[in-house]
């Protein structure tokens, strides 16, 4: 996994106060302690703590002179009480960064800002003028410096859902460093339609060389980050007449791997599965044929593989690829309609997103493809038969049970029957409990997180019904309006609610969400889904950052918590399942990330991650 830096972040919180937090790396002991230093202007670093920090990975500095420039440094302390030599992590070699530096006379604000380069708008062939909005993002180390960069997807204001006709502007992918430096732009071209279901972009170090790659579906006319055009630059496959006007139902389709440093195309192959007959995917007007999903999974338990998918309402196909030594090779293909006995049960079971994790304990990842699961070898693991759904979550939600669980909501009453709200065993698909109602139809949203300490394990709620605990008991009839995202933000182990641009705390005594943070200058994305640009443990301690966009689309604001906590965990980005969730978060209808272990009230401390940060450290492949 990634060789991350210390991720030290400093935020001014008062007239003389600064809050500092940092990562405990997955390669370090949970008992590692730390010294915190402040370097003011050109002076020597001054240690701020009397004894090594051993509880939490954060520190409050109450004697800051903000009229001067201040840089915070953190050093690990070994078990012998001696400070580790400078250079034991990437960040020890970097000195001042945008995260750990508080410039003289800095403002009191708890976000980092990244200025954006808005693409130029245009007019589509049907005469519709459009501009651009910042949409989803992903995070990965694009240049090997141990710090995350941001890859942002731009969508035109005339973007389209697959069910609707009409033209869209081009889709763009931009890369930015945390200091605001613009790195590159990929233009996917006129032959990639813009919408939530067309471009699922995976940003991950797929070959383990320390530099992340970008992978997505491309077409003739795609322009990479150095200006090179893929395929025929003059090709235009957009339908211009009839029911599918504006859709792209002809022409070649590609899968391209791009270099994280430059955005240059490294390899391009035919997209698998091919479009084939449009009607073979469930309709004849180009809706279901262009429903794509994607993820990254450790299918051999050691190195990541790319999984590109097509279809979920009817035919469903997943194709696994390995990027090794500059070559893209196919690992396996699962096809619900290829005639393999039993595969037909997986038809129509996909969702608008997916989950990845090792659900059977063999060290290799499975893909939870909505109401079904595909094993690491590309064979079906199980199918519940409950059909398509819009939202699902997977982690250890009931710590009294073995393994992980899935909470999912479903769409069609005649398919899901008595389990429109479904809680199941992630390994076997066994239904633990389900709820339905004669008035329920398409259940559009559903969320799961530990928000009430009176009940052990996670709570679950949706756009219908009440609030349930992990035993299936209804504990509140209140309808939570926050049905999109979650975030670990304050000083306890409960998770907070993230909806639109507001973080709130569930008050279990009053059955009410109470605001902790909001930004009226920002707005959420994806319409009624009200999702952030990205949420995840991007730097600082184990708690999560949230990226919002300003209403004018001119900047990203990366918010970080300033609340001290005594709780400490290894960075969640060194938990494999959580890190993979950050990679697939932009897929379809965005969902929040969850780790592979139970993180909540009365939890047992998780085991140290079984990871290495260099290919040389990997054991021989069995």
Secondary structure, DSSP 8 states (H G I E B T S, - for coil): --------EEEE-SSS-EEEE----TTS-TT-EEEEEEEETTS--EE--SS-B-SSSEEEE----TTS-EEEEEEEE-TTS-B--TTSSGGGGT-S-TTTEE-TT----SEEEEE------EE-TTS-EE-EEEEEEEEE-SSSSSS-EEEEEEEETT---TTS-S-----EEEEE-TTS-EEEEEE--TTS--STTT---EEE-SSSSSS-EEEEEE-TT-B-TTS-B-S-TT---B--SSTTTT-B-SS--EEEEEETTT--EEEEEE-SS----GGGGT-SSSSGGG-EEEEEE-TTSSS-EEEEEE-SSS--EEEEEEEETTEEEEEEEEETTS--TTGGGGTT--BSS-EEE--SSSSS-EEEETTEEE-TTSSEEEE-----BSEEEEE---TTSSS-EEEEE-S-HHHHTT-SEEEEETTT--EEEEE--TT------EEEE---TTSSS-EEEESSS-EEETTS-EEE----S--SEEE--SSSSS-EEEETTEEEEEETTTTEEEEEEE-TTEE-BSGGG-B-SEEE--SSSSS-EEEEEETTSSEEEEE------S---S-GGGSHHHHHHHHHTTSSS------SS--STT----------SSGGGS----
